Structures are given as structure tokens and as C-alpha cells.
Amino acid sequence: MKLYIKLLSLVAVMALSMTSCDKDNKDNPVITEQTFPSFYASVNDLSNGVSALYSNVSYLVYLNYSTMRAEVHISGLKLPDGTIYPTLKLTDIAWRIDSDQWKVISGKSLIPTVTGYDNLPMFSSFEMKIFERVLDNQGSAYYSPGVSVTYTLDSRYRVASANPQQLLYGSTESTSASGKKFETNVTEYITSFNVDTRTLKISMNNAKFEEGMPMSLNIDLSNIPVTFMGSQLHFDVDAITPSIGGTPFEAFPITDLKGYIDPATGLHFTFHCNPRTTVESYDVEVDCEFDDIPGEA
């Protein structure tokens, strides 16, 4: 069953996550400013297949609610051929709120502006999606948006960019070897992508796989190799030993771990576990999206 997050009012979200500014006094427009620092960027040269992966790419975003136009500044962008760009400023881009409540900034044939820099790329296409998400942490609200950025430079370089760490909730459905099903929405999933090693860590906090489990577990799956397919991070591992509190948990072997992270939707993966402490084994399916919120334990 899908659970939809109840967002705070726009004013409250601004107070939590953004600073309001008035860049243009004409007609007193409502403009918000927001920074997304330290994103990764996967850059693929479509002409020869060469790709590169970078960290510390940042985005400064202004959204004008009066005109529904946006301005985006991109810092730290590099190309596989060694080109390093100064901060690129895209202006007067249309934005909207789609049916799933994502804010979508998109445009084509955009020329950035940079003072004192002549060799500017053209953004053949640009799309940035932001899901304004406010979560509850023991009674305190905190801002944890979903953000996906994809664009193409000069019809040649395709870029996919997002936060290397994601926090997600959703459904975890387990099916035992005897056919019993169990579903929970209390598990918290934290994914951490290491740009240098191109590996992923998945932390499953408050995990349960059957009704009769005496306690929930905090399980880490580390050093999962990742490949990019467009903007998605895919993984497929035959076998992996989970850890609890940094200690390998040999009694809980996991096999057939496969799935993907899509920064514009969420986290989706499956695995098989055969705990040596039980007579049952389990096939587990995890489906998390940014509009899912945790249930009550």
C-alpha cells in the first residue's frame, strides 16, 4: 500500500530549507534560493563511449513563483577530456510542479553565462527534478528532498547527477520458503555511493523479515559494485555477507542481490536470505519511493 507524505506548507518548507530573497523588486516576485552541494556527476561522451565520474558538483537554484521561471548555477562540472568549467549560470528556464508533486525545471538549447569565459557549452537539454520532502525524526521535522539532475552538453556529453547519499522508506515484502508472506514499512534505507570506488553501501535499519522475529536488525551491505544505466545506479551481486555494527554477520548470508537506485523515483531491489538461525529462508523485495514515509513499529 502506498503511503504519501504530508508536506508542510510552502512557507514552512521555505523556512526549513531555503532562504527567500527578492532579486527583482518589480512586482515583488516571490523567489526562493536553495543550494544542493557535493553531488556526484556521471559524464558520458556519446561520441566515443568514454565516461568519467566526479564528485563535488553543486547546484544553486532560484525558483520564481511569480513567473514560474528558474535560474540554476552549476559549479564543479568537468568533462572526460579534462575540461573544467567555471560556474555556469542558466537563466530564464521554465519550471512546473508535475502530477507527482516533483518540481521540474527543464529546457532545451540553453546557453549559460560566465563572465570572462568564451568557450561555453550549449545545454542541448536540461532537467532538474526536486521533491520537497519533510520527514519526522522523533518529533522534529527535517528537510530531506529527492533531487535528480540530467543534461546533455553540445549534444555530446550526457550528464547524470544526484546526491551520493539517499534516505528512503517504503515497503519490504518477504516470502518464506513455505509460502508465508510478511510486509513492513518501518525499515529505513540509507544508500551511500562512493564515487572513488564506484561501490554502494545499503544500510537497512529496523529490518524485519517475518512476524515472529524477536527483534529488528540494523544491517549493512557494503562494497556493492555499481554500474550506471542512464541516471540509474544498477547493482547485481551473486553473494554478499552483511554486517551488523561493523562485524560480519556470517549467520545471515545474502544471495542474488540485484536492483537499482533512480534519483527521480527511489530504490528498488530484491535478494534471498537463508538465516542459519531459522528453518526458513526468504525472498525479499524492497520498493521505496520518495513519497513513501515510514510506518509505526
Buried (B, 14 or more C-beta within 10 A) or exposed (E): EEBEBEBBEEEEBBEEBBEEEEEEEEEEBBBBBBEBEEBBBBBBBEEEEEBBBBBEBBBBBBBBBEBEBBBBBBBBBBBBEEEEBBBBBBBEBEBEEEEEBBBBBBBEEBEBEEEEEEEBBBBBBBBBBBBBBBBEEEEEEEBBBBBBBBBBBEEBBBBBBBBBEBBBBBBBBBBBEEEEEBEBBBBBBBBBBBBEEBBBBBBBBBBBBBEEBEEBBBBBBBEBEBEBEEBBBBBBBEEBEBBEEEEEBEEBBBEBBEBBBBBBBBBBBBBBBBBEEBEBBBBBBBBBBBBBBBEEE
